[in-house]
Amino acid sequence: MGRQKVDRLTAGDVGYVIGSIKDIQDTRVGDTITRAHDPADEPIPGFEEVKPMVFSGIYPTETDDFEELRGALEKLQLNDASLTYQAESSAALGFGFRVGFLGLLHMEIIQERLEREFDLDIITTVPNVEYHVDVEERGEKKTVTVDKPEEMPHYGDIETVYEPYVAADIITPSDHIGNIIELCEDRRGEYGSQRWLDSQTVKLEYELPLAEIVFDFYDNLKSASRGYASFDYEVLEYRESDLVKLSILIDEKPAEPLSTIVHRDKAHEVGRKLAKELKDVIPRQLYEVPIQASIGRRIVARETIKAQRKDVTAKCYGGDVTRKKKLLEEQKEGKKRMKQMGEIDVPQEAFLAILSMDEE
């Protein structure tokens, strides 16, 4: 049966409307179509816009592919209303998009489709969740939404931070219960129940912060169970948590793209790992470069990139000690001026090292 043009659709008919819409962002699944001259007072009830829970940056490895990536996301959004994105830029990764997903599986599917269907070579940053933060600024209290560390309000203005929790069901052979409980406890999990499905299989129920499972929890679960455990979860509500923004300072200057949001109890450990990792990938300068991790104004970890030594006395032949001392003093003063005026370029390898650190 072929298609035919009609003036109206009645109950039981299947058809479509051509709206001459120039921008797909102007409409979305769930919109109500109504008469132009006699519009409905309100949209049809029952539809709720799906809100993303996991956010990640997606960047093309080649900057020339930025527009191709935009076009690919637009096409994917046509049949996936839950996908959201907005343009952003990174000091090291260039121009890309901040993309919102329903969860981990959704993120993996979108990433795979971008690479397979659109033949794009992309970099995906560490996924984040959306936090709710109660702040007080100049006597005014309000709640702000934060989905990346750079947006976290000033440390002194924060009253309470809330993060989303999930109810996780883990089914595993009984031999691996101890390893899995240890993993869940390490991820700030709250024990719910344990139920035997048969003589060798156990179902564990935990409530976990979504932020603790969005990156490598599933991989670690497979390692803890030798590949036998299965994992499923559903999102619960937001709960108050003692979270802080861990800032990274390179040569005493903030490097915002390297900052992260962590639980206060893990701040020192994560700070030490970040500082050590960055020390190994940032090139040496002609002067010492401190790498610091801080919470507000308090330094919680520090590493130092040693100065790259230049032998200024190489051209001094013989034993003229006075001349050598003078050259060394001039070099010392020159390093002071360089430190005051210099800017450290953070290579892309530093950002990629942070991603690989989370996989360890």
C-alpha positions in Angstrom: 0.0 0.0 0.0 1.5 3.3 -1.1 1.5 6.6 0.7 -0.9 9.4 -0.2 -1.2 13.1 0.7 -4.2 13.9 2.9 -5.6 17.0 4.6 -6.1 15.3 8.0 -5.2 12.3 10.1 -8.0 10.7 12.1 -8.1 8.0 14.8 -6.3 4.9 13.6 -4.4 6.6 10.8 -0.6 6.5 10.6 1.2 9.3 8.9 3.7 12.1 9.3 3.7 15.9 9.2 6.3 18.0 7.2 6.9 21.0 9.4 9.6 22.8 7.4 11.8 22.8 10.5 15.2 24.1 9.7 16.9 23.2 13.0 16.3 19.9 14.6 17.0 21.5 18.0 13.7 23.4 17.6 11.6 20.3 18.2 11.9 17.1 20.2 10.1 13.8 20.9 7.1 14.5 23.1 6.1 17.8 21.6 2.3 18.3 21.1 1.0 19.3 17.7 -2.0 21.6 17.8 -4.0 24.0 15.6 -2.3 27.3 14.9 -5.6 29.3 15.1 -7.1 27.3 18.0 -4.1 26.1 20.1 -4.3 23.7 23.0 -4.0 25.2 26.4 -1.4 22.7 27.5 0.6 19.8 26.1 -0.7 16.2 26.2 0.0 14.9 29.7 2.2 11.9 30.5 5.4 12.9 28.7 8.4 13.7 30.8 11.7 14.8 29.2 14.5 12.3 29.9 17.4 13.8 31.8 20.9 12.6 31.3 22.8 11.2 34.3 26.3 10.7 33.0 28.4 13.4 31.2 31.6 13.0 29.2 33.6 15.2 26.8 33.9 13.9 23.2 36.7 15.4 21.1 37.9 14.6 17.6 41.5 13.5 17.4 41.8 15.8 14.4 40.5 19.3 14.9 39.4 19.4 11.3 36.7 16.8 12.1 34.9 19.1 14.6 32.0 19.9 12.2 31.8 16.2 11.2 31.4 15.3 14.8 28.7 17.9 15.3 26.8 16.6 12.3 27.1 13.0 13.6 25.7 14.0 17.0 22.8 15.8 15.3 21.9 12.7 13.3 22.1 10.5 16.4 19.9 12.9 18.3 17.2 12.7 15.6 16.2 9.2 16.8 17.6 9.4 20.4 15.9 12.3 22.3 17.8 11.4 25.5 21.1 12.4 23.9 22.2 15.9 24.8 25.3 17.8 23.8 26.8 21.3 23.8 30.1 22.6 22.3 33.0 23.1 24.7 36.8 23.6 24.4 39.8 22.1 26.2 43.2 23.6 26.6 44.8 20.3 25.4 42.1 18.5 23.5 40.8 21.5 21.4 37.2 21.9 20.4 34.6 19.2 21.2 31.3 18.5 22.9 30.0 17.9 26.4 27.6 15.0 25.9 25.0 13.8 28.3 23.9 10.1 28.4 21.3 8.0 30.3 24.0 5.7 31.7 27.1 3.7 31.0 25.6 1.4 28.3 24.1 4.4 26.5 27.5 6.1 26.5 29.2 3.0 25.1 26.6 2.7 22.3 26.9 6.3 21.2 30.7 6.1 21.2 30.7 2.9 19.2 28.2 4.4 16.7 30.3 7.5 16.2 33.3 5.4 15.4 31.6 2.6 13.3 28.8 4.4 11.5 30.5 7.8 11.0 34.1 6.6 10.8 35.2 9.2 13.4 38.4 8.9 15.5 37.4 10.4 18.9 38.8 10.9 22.4 36.3 10.4 25.3 37.2 12.0 28.6 36.5 10.4 32.0 32.7 10.4 32.6 31.2 12.6 35.3 27.8 12.7 37.0 25.6 15.7 37.7 25.9 17.1 41.3 23.5 19.4 43.1 25.3 22.0 45.3 23.7 24.3 47.9 25.7 27.5 48.1 25.4 30.8 49.9 26.7 33.9 48.0 26.5 37.3 49.6 23.8 36.1 51.9 21.7 34.5 49.1 21.1 30.8 49.2 20.6 28.8 46.0 21.1 25.4 44.5 23.3 25.0 41.4 23.8 22.0 39.1 27.4 20.9 38.3 28.4 18.3 35.7 32.1 19.1 35.5 34.7 20.1 38.1 35.4 23.5 36.5 31.8 24.5 37.4 32.1 23.7 41.1 31.4 26.9 43.2 34.1 28.4 45.4 35.1 26.2 48.3 34.0 28.7 50.9 30.5 29.2 49.4 29.5 25.6 49.4 27.1 24.4 52.1 26.1 20.9 51.0 26.8 18.7 48.0 24.4 16.0 46.7 25.2 13.2 44.4 23.1 10.5 42.7 23.0 7.0 44.1 22.1 3.7 42.3 20.7 0.4 43.5 23.1 -2.3 42.2 22.3 -6.0 41.8 25.4 -8.2 41.5 25.1 -11.9 40.8 28.3 -13.9 41.3 29.6 -17.4 42.1 30.0 -17.8 45.9 33.8 -18.2 45.6 34.2 -14.5 44.8 31.9 -12.9 47.4 34.8 -11.6 49.4 36.5 -9.8 46.5 33.3 -8.2 45.4 32.3 -7.0 48.8 35.8 -5.5 49.2 35.3 -3.7 45.8 31.9 -2.3 46.8 33.1 -1.1 50.1 36.1 0.6 48.5 33.6 2.4 46.2 31.6 3.8 49.2 28.9 1.2 48.8 26.2 0.6 51.3 25.4 -3.0 51.9 21.7 -4.0 51.3 21.3 -7.7 51.3 22.7 -11.1 50.2 20.5 -13.8 48.8 21.5 -17.3 47.7 20.0 -18.2 44.3 21.3 -21.7 44.4 24.1 -23.6 46.2 26.8 -21.8 44.3 25.4 -18.5 43.2 24.7 -15.4 45.3 22.9 -12.1 44.6 24.4 -9.1 46.4 22.5 -5.8 46.7 24.4 -2.6 47.2 23.6 1.1 47.0 26.5 2.9 45.4 27.3 6.5 44.3 26.8 6.7 40.6 30.2 8.5 40.3 31.9 5.4 41.7 30.7 3.1 38.9 30.7 5.3 35.8 34.2 4.6 34.7 35.9 1.3 35.6 33.7 -0.4 38.1 32.5 -3.1 35.7 36.0 -3.9 34.6 37.1 -4.3 38.2 34.1 -6.4 39.0 35.0 -8.8 36.2 38.6 -9.0 37.5 37.4 -9.6 41.0 35.1 -12.5 39.9 37.3 -13.8 37.0 34.7 -12.7 34.6 31.8 -14.6 36.1 29.8 -11.8 37.9 27.0 -9.9 36.3 26.0 -6.3 37.2 22.8 -4.3 36.8 21.7 -1.0 38.4 18.9 1.6 38.6 19.2 5.2 39.6 17.8 6.2 43.0 17.7 9.6 44.5 20.3 12.3 45.3 22.0 12.0 48.7 24.2 14.4 50.7 27.9 13.5 50.4 31.2 15.0 51.7 32.6 15.8 48.2 35.3 18.3 47.4 36.9 19.7 44.3 40.5 18.6 44.0 42.3 21.3 42.1 45.7 20.9 40.3 48.2 23.7 40.3 51.1 23.7 37.9 53.8 26.2 38.8 51.3 27.6 41.3 48.7 28.3 38.6 45.4 26.4 38.4 45.1 23.9 35.6 41.3 23.6 35.6 40.9 20.9 33.0 42.9 18.6 35.3 40.7 19.2 38.4 38.3 16.5 39.6 35.5 16.0 42.2 36.3 13.3 44.9 35.2 12.2 48.3 37.1 14.0 51.0 38.4 10.7 52.4 40.1 9.9 49.1 41.4 13.4 48.3 45.0 12.8 49.6 45.4 9.5 47.8 44.0 10.8 44.5 46.0 14.0 44.8 49.3 12.1 45.2 48.5 9.9 42.2 47.6 12.9 40.0 50.7 14.8 41.0 53.0 11.9 40.4 51.4 11.1 37.0 51.8 14.7 35.9 55.4 14.9 37.0 56.2 12.0 34.7 54.6 13.5 31.6 55.1 17.3 31.8 58.4 18.3 30.1 61.2 19.6 32.3 61.9 23.4 32.2 65.0 25.4 33.0 63.6 26.0 36.5 61.9 23.9 39.1 58.1 23.4 38.5 55.9 22.5 41.5 52.8 20.4 40.9 50.3 20.6 43.7 46.9 19.2 44.5 44.7 21.4 46.7 41.3 21.5 48.3 40.5 25.2 48.5 43.7 26.8 49.7 45.0 23.7 51.5 47.7 21.7 49.6 47.2 18.0 50.0 49.9 16.6 47.7 53.0 17.9 45.9 55.6 16.8 43.4 58.4 18.8 41.9 59.7 18.6 38.3 63.5 19.2 38.7 65.1 21.9 36.6 66.8 21.0 33.4 70.4 21.9 34.1 72.3 23.9 31.5 76.1 24.0 31.9 76.8 27.7 31.5 80.5 27.2 32.5 81.2 24.9 29.5 82.9 27.7 27.6 85.1 28.7 30.6 88.5 27.2 29.9 91.1 26.9 32.6 90.6 27.5 36.3 89.0 31.0 36.4 86.8 30.3 39.5 85.6 34.0 39.7 84.3 33.9 36.1 82.4 30.6 36.8 80.8 31.9 39.9 79.6 35.0 38.0 78.0 32.9 35.3 76.3 30.7 37.8 74.9 33.7 39.6 73.6 35.2 36.3 72.0 31.9 35.5 70.3 31.8 38.9 68.9 35.3 38.4 67.8 34.4 34.9 65.9 31.4 36.2 64.1 33.7 38.8 63.0 36.0 36.0 61.9 33.1 33.8 59.8 31.6 36.6 58.1 34.9 37.1 57.2 35.4 33.4 57.0 31.8 32.2 53.9 29.8 31.2 54.0 26.0 31.3 52.4 24.3 28.3 50.6 21.1 29.5 50.8 18.5 26.7 47.9 16.4 25.6 49.8 13.4 27.0 49.1 14.8 30.5 45.4 14.7 30.0 45.5 11.3 28.5 47.7 10.1 31.4 44.9 11.1 33.8 42.4 9.0 31.9 44.8 6.0 31.9 45.4 6.5 35.6 41.7 5.8 36.3 42.0 2.5 34.5 44.7 1.2 36.8 
